[in-house]
Amino acid sequence: MNQIKFKSNVVILCDGTFPSHPIPLSYLNNAEQIVCCDGAADKLIEYGLSPGYIVGDMDSVSEKTKTDFADRIIASTDQETNDQTKAVDFVSQKGYKSVVILGATGKREDHTIGNISLLLDYASKLDVVSISNSGYFQPVLKSQKFDSFKGQQVSIFSIGTPTEITSQNLKYPLNKSTLNSWWKGTLNECISNTFSLEFLNGRFIVFQKFER
């Protein structure tokens, strides 16, 4: 089973599908700081861990949790952003430089798409990766080499103004290709232990699937 070479002991737990795969669970179990988005705090407590902070508008967390952890609640009624962003802003203000987001996918598809797309906004504040039970998403703002393995499934999403992109070590090569629709960079495959993407002035989100 492949490991993600992303180092952070700070976890934001969103109120989507709770982690069950060993890789996201390893980040959760080893976190020094866990910031829960609203109702995710109830799931974390049921799992057997305690939230360091609970951030959000407090519309889905139980009354018992709000009482038991009253000193850890960071309430915000701002409806111009979502709870995941509120949590990212909070950890950034606390001075953390990197964060792992868990539980951002599953349940409602519109929430999933919104949470993933926001990674590009967070990339200007800190290093961030969002890990689901099937793989991980990371924002990419400049040409980059990625650790991988032969046969790893890879999808590339272009967000914003389309730009030409070239790949190395992908089964279906990109050669100054313009990904002007979300599906165009999906369902690719790495043919080595690394792959790379080269582009100018682009904004991409890359998904890498776990080995199993």
Secondary structure, 3 states (H helix, E strand, C coil): CCCCCCCCCEEEECCCCCCCCHHHHHHHHCCCEEEEECCHHHHHHHHCCCCCEEEECCCCCCHHHHHHCHHHEEECCCCCCCHHHHHHHHHHHCCCCEEEEECCCCCCHHHHHHHHHCHHHHCCCCEEEEECCCEEEEEECCCEEEECCCCCEEEEEECCCCCEEEEECECCCCCCEECCCHHHHCCEEECCCEEEEEECCCCEEEEEECCC
